[in-house]
Amino acid sequence: MKKNSSLGNKALMNPLSGLLDQMADHGATKFYAKRLAPNDNSKNQVYLGGGFGALNIIPHGEVESDDTVRARAVRDRAKAKVSFFWIDPEGLAPAPDAQLILYPKYPEVRMSGFLRGAVRAPAELMRSRDEGRIMFFGVCPDGRVIGYVVAHDDPVARAFDAVAGGLEVAGVFLDLGALRQGGANPKQVLLDTLKQIHLKGWIQSQKMGAGGVPALYNARNGGGYTLEAELGISPNGYAEPDFMGWEVKQYGVRDFVRYAAKSPVTLMTPEPTGGIYRDDGVEAFLRRFGYPDKSGKDGRINFGGVYAGNRDFHADTGLALRLTGFDPASGKITDVDGAIVLVDRHDTIAASWGFKGIIAHWNRKHAKAVYVPSLMREPPPEYSYGSMVQLCEGTDVLLLLSALASGAVYYDPGIKMEKADTAKPVTKRRSQFRVKHHDLADLYQSSGVEKLL
């Protein structure tokens, strides 16, 4: 069986480190490996895990219904393009047809199309059923995924086998992040760094500049920015703040005794993709389902309140939140064209968020997140960070939908129209899905509090 040859001089001393260096040279910042089973091949696709957790590890494009399936079964699966490249001694070779396949009824995610049109792909290895093959993934901040596969007796495989026992597990993947930190465990580095930030006490509010230099920041929303600056995180347009693969989220508390969060966590703010809100516009939506401002402001119509899957119709708007195409008992999507919907008592859909769009929003969240409590005082604005943090791992959009069905996650809009009694009304939109901090664990496979001291 043909094997991939060495990637160059960097691989001579440590073949695995050489591979990761080559991936990093092409922009990869996160690195994973998966041991391939005999069925992991071009015929049967590559299994990326039960549930949809792989979507938070492997970047992908828009989720679409798979129209290659017969009409009777179209709703049985969905697909999403992957910007995938094979790496070899010549550089990167695109695999233009690579995609993820979502099978809701199992549920699971697989990868296919990685050989079609890929002129320098490791075709023999990916068509085989050989035991011991290992596939490596390098993930870039811009969404590209770099792949490499080796046989069981390749020097890279032997180097990987020597260290695999100490690597962190992320679903079906092994996280190679520690190998990029001289063997240091990324989670421990994160905790040690947060400990040092806690021990600093009060820190003047700051925000990291584009050039990597912190600058004073005087607005009242500086808790997250200050923490990012202390962690050395520079703003970027790709994703949430990231420290060694961990999404970093700060939240305000009243004290460092009970650590009670001052406000819920906003998870995402997607605009509706269907219903009267989308089809007829925000003004029509507000005039039909909104209510006059309760403080008596003339010409103002509001749409607010809490909408959760376990609540009845809202007294002010007559709407309730429901899920179509999702079975709460099994935690499975039964129709990929289903949606989160706001409906009235006559089943009129006032607004909806299709599952495909929700999946796209949710995949921006990291598979691992740390929630750090903070106190604020002023003037000038200063922040202090607590000695107990919450670590959450293994998020999945199916957990989000289950939490919506149970009411743990809820819709909390702030939509309004001013000058509604004039010819030129002004609308303002704010659609947000939120969760109380003590319910965050419902969104992850595992969650726990870590004491930094």
Secondary structure by P-SEA (a helix, b strand, c coil): ccccccccccccccaaaaaaaaaaaaccccccccccccccccccccccccccccccccccccccccccccccccccbbbbbbbbbbbccccccccccbbbbbbccccbbbbccccccccccccccccccccbbbbbbbbcccbbbbbbbbccccaaaaaaaaccccccccccbbbccccccccccaaaaaaaaaaaaaacccccbbbbccccbbbbbccccaaaaaaaaaaccccccccccccccbbbbbbbbccccccccccccccccccccccccccccaaaaaaacccccccccccbbbbbbbbcccccccccccbbbbbcccccccccccccccccccccccccccbbbcaaaaaaaaaccccbbbbbbbccccccbbbbbbcbbbbbcbbbaaaaaaaaaaccbbbbbbcccccccccbbbbbbbbbbbbccccccccccbbbbbbcc
